[in-house]
Amino acid sequence: MRGGGLWQLGQSITRRLAQSDKKVVARRCFASEAELKKTVLYDFHVAHGGKMVPFAGWSMPIQYKDSIMDSTLNCRENGGLFDVSHMCGLSLKGKDCIPFLEKLVIADVVGLAPGTGTLTVFTNEKGGAIDDSVITKVKDDYIYLVVNAGCRDKDLAHIEEHMKAFKAKGGDVSWHIHDERSLLALQGPLAAPVLQHLTKDDLSKVYFGEFKMLDINGAHCFLTRTGYTGEDGFEISVPSEYALDLAKAILEKSEGKVRLTGLGARDSLRLEAGLCLYGNDMEQHTTPVEAGLTWAIGKRRRAEGGFLGAEVILKQIEEGPSIRRVGLFSSGPPARSHSEIQDDKGSNIGEVTSGGFSPCLKKNIAMGYVKSGSHKAGTKVKIVIRGKSYDGTVTKMPFVPTKYYKPS
């Protein structure tokens, strides 16, 4: 990147993360540092040079002493440890917890084997996305899921409203919000070998999307082999009183190769992996089909429906959506959220939802929505940035190949 590029990358990511939760913008203006919530690792972040920024009502590290570029590359080459305790973990229990959840999400939860999970979407009556979530079927009467920090309040209100109605009809379901636990994400090629030092359980038998309750570094943890980077890795739900010791142990066992990694690199990594940031790449008016998540709607759900907005979504699967999420390469300065996308004749065909400079590919990448017909890989487009148009090309995602740990 040219002079000032790293600073600009950090600034653009800060803006993008803020845009993902419109409430954050207001908080930037009106909330004092004292009003922001802090994870149990707050002092640890500050002591390690964490640059703290407001995000979804929390004070979170956007980066540490290394640049966002270096931090992104280190996660792909070695590993990164992320504090994602601002996200909301919750459990649903009861013999009817699966039929209850299937009214709210697009996933075939019945079809999941115990101890496995999937990405899903909470939908509204119009088929739009309320939030995306990773859900795990622990047992037939026990679901564990994690929702986004910026969507916590509306997600919990939505779940509670429907739960009251479901229980009033005799349904057996209850919930627990895990505010007593913290959430760490360990990502990258060293994630498994480093974590293996801290548990007696054989992690080579835990595959991508699988869940296990086990002791790690002396604490009873919920372990999911998943993440938001495209790399192999884990999300570890740990009782908050053990979170600091676990973070220190992970860093120590890696001999300095796994580094504390902030929201800035997390955003670069997920963009390179072609993953949506809710509030940017998916919103209340975006359906899972438009967002390219049709694969997350199981065959049984397509046949039976039964979730909010099913009529709209199933019609889009049958007839095709009018817009589609695509990946983009572009020339000139990196494209930003809301940059206009035009066809080769200069007509508007869509807009960018996330964009930036890829630390791994050393070129501009973006994702956005275009009219169906203009979504095929190789389609030439123009991207308008600050009033000037630049050449772009529609491309398949992920931009950087994923390295999920799956059975051979």
Secondary structure, 3 states (H helix, E strand, C coil): CCCCHHHHHHHHHHHHHHHCCHHHHHHHHHCCHHHCECCCCHHHHHHCCCEEEEECCEEEEEECCCCHHHHHHHHHHCEEEEECCCCEEEEEECCCHHHHHHCCECCCCCCCCCCEEEEEEEECCCCCEEEEEEEEEEECCEEEEEECHHHHHHHHHHHHHHHHHHHHCCCCCEEEECCCEEEEEEECCCHHHHHHCCCCCCHHHCCCCEEEEEEECCEEEEEECCCCCCCCEEEEEEEHHHHHHHHHHHHHHCCCCEEECCHHHHHHHHHHCCCCCECCCECCCCCCCCCCCHHHCCHHHHHHCCCCCHHHHHHHHHHCCCEEEEEEEECCCCCCCCCEEECCCCCEEEEEEEEEEECCCCEEEEEEEEECCCCCCCCEEEEEECCEEEEEEEECCCCCCCCCCCCC
